[in-house]
């Protein structure tokens, strides 16, 4: 049996099926974000103040499960990672973008996904944040000719962590799992100590 990539690369899906799948996945993602409390700015703010590390634990869990799953499927010969799309690396624009994103997250406590979840449950701060996000998109679109030169700097193509570090994939997977387990233990201790204060 030849290794394959995501279903969309193996089976031909029509536009209707792709749209229906996107709606179902989006609805499910939003539903579980809300169930986890991520549509509430207080829950998200707990990350910075040390009384609620749910965001770190949920995101780290998703990263570790996805990474271990992909690695395991590749080792079993079921998945060809070369066929899995990975965004290209543009080092300097992505560093600046990460800084802007992180600053916005610290100020507003929402990312684009959680702000939409907050809007769906009628939270006014979610609408304000989403409005700012949309204004930012429009401003970026109009200013893109001025930023275009910087936008493509530091192009490195498709770069994965094992390749960048020059180590086997299994070593990176194990290291991330150990870091995640350590982070889970540390945040439980911090929550107990800081919650008392």
C-alpha positions as CSV (number, residue, x, y, z in Angstrom):
1,X,0.0,0.0,0.0
2,X,1.4,3.4,-1.0
3,X,1.5,6.1,1.7
4,X,-1.1,8.9,1.2
5,X,-1.7,12.4,2.5
6,X,-4.9,14.1,3.6
7,X,-8.1,12.7,2.0
8,X,-8.5,15.8,-0.3
9,X,-5.2,14.8,-2.0
10,X,-6.4,11.3,-2.6
11,X,-10.0,11.6,-3.5
12,X,-11.6,14.2,-5.8
13,X,-14.1,16.3,-3.8
14,X,-16.4,18.7,-5.5
15,X,-16.9,22.3,-4.3
16,X,-20.1,21.5,-2.5
17,X,-18.6,18.6,-0.5
18,X,-15.5,20.8,0.3
19,X,-17.7,23.7,1.5
20,X,-19.9,21.4,3.6
21,X,-16.8,19.9,5.2
22,X,-15.4,23.4,5.9
23,X,-18.7,24.4,7.6
24,X,-18.8,21.3,9.7
25,X,-15.2,21.6,10.8
26,X,-15.6,25.3,11.5
27,X,-18.8,24.7,13.6
28,X,-17.1,21.9,15.5
29,X,-14.0,23.9,16.2
30,X,-16.1,26.9,17.4
31,X,-18.3,24.6,19.5
32,X,-15.3,23.1,21.4
33,X,-13.6,26.5,21.8
34,X,-16.8,27.7,23.5
35,X,-17.1,24.5,25.6
36,X,-13.5,25.0,26.8
37,X,-14.3,28.6,27.8
38,X,-12.2,30.3,25.2
39,X,-15.1,32.6,24.1
40,X,-14.6,34.4,27.4
41,X,-11.9,37.0,27.8
42,X,-11.5,36.3,31.5
43,X,-10.5,32.7,30.8
44,X,-8.0,33.8,28.2
45,X,-6.6,36.6,30.5
46,X,-6.0,33.9,33.1
47,X,-3.0,32.8,31.0
48,X,-1.2,36.1,31.7
49,X,-2.2,36.4,35.3
50,X,-1.5,32.8,36.2
51,X,-4.9,31.7,37.5
52,X,-6.0,29.7,34.5
53,X,-3.7,27.9,32.1
54,X,-6.4,26.2,30.1
55,X,-5.3,27.8,26.9
56,X,-1.7,26.5,27.2
57,X,-2.9,23.0,28.1
58,X,-5.5,22.7,25.4
59,X,-3.2,24.1,22.7
60,X,-0.3,22.0,23.8
61,X,-2.5,18.9,23.9
62,X,-3.7,19.6,20.3
63,X,-0.1,20.1,19.1
64,X,1.2,17.0,20.8
65,X,-1.7,14.8,19.6
66,X,-1.4,16.0,16.0
67,X,2.4,15.7,16.0
68,X,2.4,12.2,17.5
69,X,-0.4,11.1,15.2
70,X,1.4,12.4,12.1
71,X,4.7,10.9,13.2
72,X,3.1,7.6,13.9
73,X,1.2,7.4,10.7
74,X,4.3,8.3,8.8
75,X,6.3,5.5,10.6
76,X,3.5,3.0,9.7
77,X,3.8,4.0,6.1
78,X,0.2,5.3,5.9
79,X,1.0,9.0,5.5
80,X,3.5,10.7,3.3
81,X,4.4,14.0,5.1
82,X,5.9,15.3,1.8
83,X,2.3,15.6,0.5
84,X,1.1,17.5,3.6
85,X,0.9,21.2,3.0
86,X,3.1,23.3,5.3
87,X,3.2,27.1,5.0
88,X,6.4,28.4,3.6
89,X,8.8,30.2,6.1
90,X,9.3,34.0,5.6
91,X,11.4,34.6,8.7
92,X,11.3,38.4,9.3
93,X,7.7,39.0,8.3
94,X,6.5,36.1,10.4
95,X,8.5,37.3,13.4
96,X,6.9,40.8,13.1
97,X,3.5,39.2,12.5
98,X,3.9,37.0,15.5
99,X,4.8,40.1,17.6
100,X,1.8,42.0,16.4
101,X,-0.5,39.0,16.9
102,X,0.9,38.4,20.4
103,X,0.5,42.1,21.3
104,X,-3.1,42.1,20.1
105,X,-3.8,38.9,22.1
106,X,-2.3,40.5,25.3
107,X,-4.4,43.7,24.9
108,X,-7.7,42.2,23.8
109,X,-7.4,38.6,25.1
110,X,-8.8,37.2,21.9
111,X,-7.3,35.7,18.7
112,X,-9.4,35.8,15.5
113,X,-11.0,32.4,16.2
114,X,-11.9,33.1,19.8
115,X,-13.3,36.5,19.0
116,X,-15.7,34.9,16.5
117,X,-16.8,32.4,19.2
118,X,-17.3,35.4,21.6
119,X,-19.4,37.1,18.9
120,X,-21.5,34.0,18.4
121,X,-22.4,34.1,22.1
122,X,-23.2,37.8,22.1
123,X,-20.2,39.2,23.9
124,X,-19.6,42.9,23.0
125,X,-15.9,42.8,23.6
126,X,-15.7,40.0,21.0
127,X,-17.5,42.2,18.5
128,X,-15.1,45.1,19.2
129,X,-12.1,42.9,18.8
130,X,-13.4,41.3,15.6
131,X,-14.2,44.8,14.2
132,X,-10.6,45.8,14.9
133,X,-9.4,42.6,13.2
134,X,-11.4,43.4,10.1
135,X,-10.2,47.0,10.0
136,X,-6.6,45.7,10.3
137,X,-7.2,43.4,7.2
138,X,-8.5,46.4,5.2
139,X,-5.6,48.6,6.2
140,X,-3.1,45.9,5.4
141,X,-4.7,45.4,2.0
142,X,-4.4,49.1,1.1
143,X,-0.9,49.4,2.4
144,X,0.4,46.1,0.9
145,X,2.1,47.9,-2.0
146,X,4.3,49.7,0.5
147,X,5.0,46.5,2.5
148,X,5.4,44.1,-0.4
149,X,9.2,44.2,-0.4
150,X,9.3,43.3,3.3
151,X,6.5,40.7,3.0
152,X,8.7,38.3,1.0
153,X,12.0,38.7,3.0
154,X,13.7,35.8,4.7
155,X,12.1,33.2,2.4
156,X,13.2,29.7,3.4
157,X,10.6,27.6,1.7
158,X,9.1,24.6,3.5
159,X,11.1,24.1,6.7
160,X,10.3,21.6,9.4
161,X,11.9,21.6,12.9
162,X,13.8,18.4,12.5
163,X,15.4,19.7,9.3
164,X,16.2,23.0,10.8
165,X,17.8,21.4,13.9
166,X,19.5,18.6,11.9
167,X,18.0,15.9,14.2
168,X,15.7,12.9,13.6
169,X,12.0,13.5,13.7
170,X,11.6,11.1,16.6
171,X,13.9,13.2,18.8
172,X,11.9,16.4,18.2
173,X,8.6,14.5,18.9
174,X,10.0,13.1,22.1
175,X,11.4,16.5,23.2
176,X,8.0,18.3,22.6
177,X,6.1,15.6,24.5
178,X,8.5,16.0,27.5
179,X,8.2,19.8,27.3
180,X,4.4,19.5,27.2
181,X,4.3,17.2,30.2
182,X,6.6,19.5,32.1
183,X,4.4,22.5,31.2
184,X,1.3,20.7,32.3
185,X,2.8,19.9,35.7
186,X,4.3,23.4,36.2
187,X,1.0,25.1,35.3
188,X,-1.0,23.0,37.8
189,X,1.5,24.0,40.5
190,X,1.4,27.7,39.5
191,X,-2.4,27.8,39.4
192,X,-2.6,26.4,42.9
193,X,-0.1,29.0,44.3
194,X,-1.3,32.0,42.3
195,X,-5.0,31.3,42.8
196,X,-4.6,31.7,46.6
197,X,-3.4,35.2,46.0
